[in-house]
Amino acid sequence: MAVASLLAVAALATTATGCSQKAREPGRDAPVSSHDDRPARLINMPDGFSNVSAKCDGPNMVYVVFHSDSAYGSVAIAPNDPRCRMAGSTG
């Protein structure tokens, strides 16, 4: 029993260390061809509802839905959004 507990603790420590290493290296998954630091338009919803950010990517409006620090979210794209036709538009 003690050996099994020791192995479980060692496995948990190894897994936690691997996850924290990934968290310290954001954006290192693939090469990036460009980077857009312009701010997105934020839509703050009432408590209990997910918030939304909107930003143009070329002619398309990209919406990202998120809820505080939760581990979930979603992405939606509105192709050829007229608000994105103006140069430098962030929505």
PELIN-V609953 format. One record per residue. N is the residue number from 0. RES is the residue in one letter. SS is DSSP state (H for helix, E for strand, - for the rest). PHI is phi in whole degrees, -180 to 180 (* if undefined). OMEGA is omega in radians with two decimals (999 if undefined). Layout:
# PELIN-V609953
N,RES,SS,PHI,OMEGA  N,RES,SS,PHI,OMEGA
This chain:
# PELIN-V609953
0,M,-,*,-3.13  1,A,H,-65,3.14  2,V,H,-66,3.13  3,A,H,-63,3.11  4,S,H,-65,3.12  5,L,H,-63,3.11  6,L,H,-65,3.12  7,A,H,-65,3.11  8,V,H,-65,3.12  9,A,H,-65,3.13  10,A,H,-66,3.12  11,L,H,-64,3.13  12,A,H,-63,3.12  13,T,H,-65,3.13  14,T,H,-65,-3.13  15,A,H,-63,3.11  16,T,H,-65,3.12  17,G,H,-63,3.13  18,C,H,-69,-3.13  19,S,H,-69,3.08  20,Q,H,-63,3.14  21,K,H,-65,-3.13  22,A,H,-65,3.13  23,R,-,-83,-3.11  24,E,-,-123,-3.11  25,P,-,-68,3.04  26,G,-,73,-3.13  27,R,-,-103,-3.09  28,D,-,-80,-3.06  29,A,-,-154,3.09  30,P,-,-62,3.14  31,V,-,-114,-3.10  32,S,-,-85,3.10  33,S,-,-155,-3.10  34,H,-,-142,-3.12  35,D,-,-114,-3.11  36,D,-,-91,-3.13  37,R,-,-63,-3.12  38,P,-,-69,3.05  39,A,-,-92,3.03  40,R,E,-83,-3.12  41,L,E,-103,3.08  42,I,E,-117,-3.13  43,N,-,-89,-3.14  44,M,-,-92,3.10  45,P,-,-60,3.12  46,D,-,-52,3.13  47,G,-,95,3.12  48,F,-,-113,-3.14  49,S,-,-73,3.07  50,N,E,-88,-3.08  51,V,E,-133,2.94  52,S,E,-121,-3.12  53,A,E,-133,-3.12  54,K,E,-156,3.11  55,C,E,-78,2.97  56,D,E,-128,-3.01  57,G,-,63,-3.13  58,P,-,-84,-3.03  59,N,E,-107,3.03  60,M,E,-92,-3.13  61,V,E,-109,3.10  62,Y,E,-110,3.07  63,V,E,-121,3.14  64,V,E,-103,-3.12  65,F,E,-143,-3.13  66,H,-,-130,3.11  67,S,-,53,-3.14  68,D,-,-100,-3.11  69,S,-,-65,-3.09  70,A,-,-87,-3.13  71,Y,-,-127,3.09  72,G,E,-176,3.09  73,S,E,-151,-3.12  74,V,E,-128,3.03  75,A,E,-134,-3.12  76,I,E,-127,3.03  77,A,E,-105,-3.09  78,P,-,-66,3.08  79,N,-,51,3.12  80,D,-,-69,-3.10  81,P,H,-60,3.12  82,R,H,-69,-3.10  83,C,H,-95,-3.12  84,R,-,-76,3.13  85,M,-,-73,3.13  86,A,-,-60,3.08  87,G,-,77,-3.11  88,S,-,-73,3.04  89,T,-,-111,3.11  90,G,-,98,999
